[in-house]
């Protein structure tokens, strides 16, 4: 069994860190080790993700601009039982106590070895209740549902057929909902198979995908164009 698996589903991690380099490295590392990982750059971004997605565990950086990890931890704990691991550059006992009082399950000071992070995650998940683990993780797009685990699109209980390119686009956008993905990034990721993708081809694929997601593709609500930045998936 993959170390990121629990019976019934792949573990979905919420990773919150304001340092773009660290956030990107950790997200790639966790995904390589089998964890479905969605990243947020700050507490407000995390709140938007939490409003539309289900998570099995949260990894929160403590030292962030705006609301810090302690604040976000306490806020999550008010409504959710999922485990929370805090990351911080501070290792003082007082900070560990503050984190535990806020509802954290564990505390990992920076810098740390990535392998230690994996061991901490496994230990926390072993201790966590597993009720409802077999339930699918869904993105809600009006009457349309996207199953994150199966990569399937459903509307009113019926499957919606996606092409291979549309499936890959949905997977890319679902990694970072409510966050713009640049056209150049889409060109790079879509073009890995045949090397023939360009920005115009991406635009055409977006138009086709919108026909399956939107009630009015000409005025998209869920697959939005973000001027100067790219495209963004905005689930309910």
Secondary structure as UniProt FT lines:
FT   TURN            3..4
FT   STRAND          5..6
FT   TURN            7..8
FT   STRAND          9..10
FT   STRAND          12..16
FT   HELIX           20..32
FT   TURN            33..34
FT   STRAND          36..40
FT   HELIX           43..52
FT   STRAND          57..61
FT   HELIX           69..79
FT   STRAND          83..88
FT   HELIX           93..101
FT   TURN            102..103
FT   STRAND          106..109
FT   HELIX           114..127
FT   TURN            131..134
FT   STRAND          138..141
FT   TURN            142..143
FT   STRAND          144..147
FT   TURN            148..151
FT   STRAND          152..155
FT   TURN            156..157
FT   STRAND          158..160
FT   HELIX           164..175
FT   TURN            176..178
FT   HELIX           183..190
FT   TURN            191..194
FT   HELIX           199..213
FT   HELIX           217..219
FT   STRAND          223..226
FT   TURN            227..229
FT   STRAND          230..233
//
